[in-house]
Amino acid sequence: MSSTSATTAPVHPSSQLMDSVQSFLNRPHKHLIGGEWVDAASGQTFDVIDPATEQVIAQVARGNEADIN
């Protein structure tokens, strides 16, 4: 599992995914806190790996104590 900065790293495109699914996976994924979508307080993200291909398919906000306090 790798962490990245707030910038979005390239996500491996899969020809097996519908365009709408690929579009969803390619956009930033944030925390839903207090009814609002927000980045992690640290700005860090982590990769979501497709177990079938071992490719990065998305990145999501990496939460820590600062995000819940």
HELIX and SHEET records of a PDB file:
HELIX    1   1 ASP A   19  ASN A   26  1                                   8    
HELIX    2   2 GLU A   65  ILE A   68  1                                   4    
SHEET    1   A 3 SER A   3  THR A   4  0                                        
SHEET    2   A 3 THR A  45  ASP A  50 -1                                        
SHEET    3   A 3 GLN A  55  ALA A  61 -1                                        
SHEET    1   B 2 HIS A  31  ILE A  33  0                                        
SHEET    2   B 2 GLU A  36  VAL A  38 -1                                        
END                                                                             
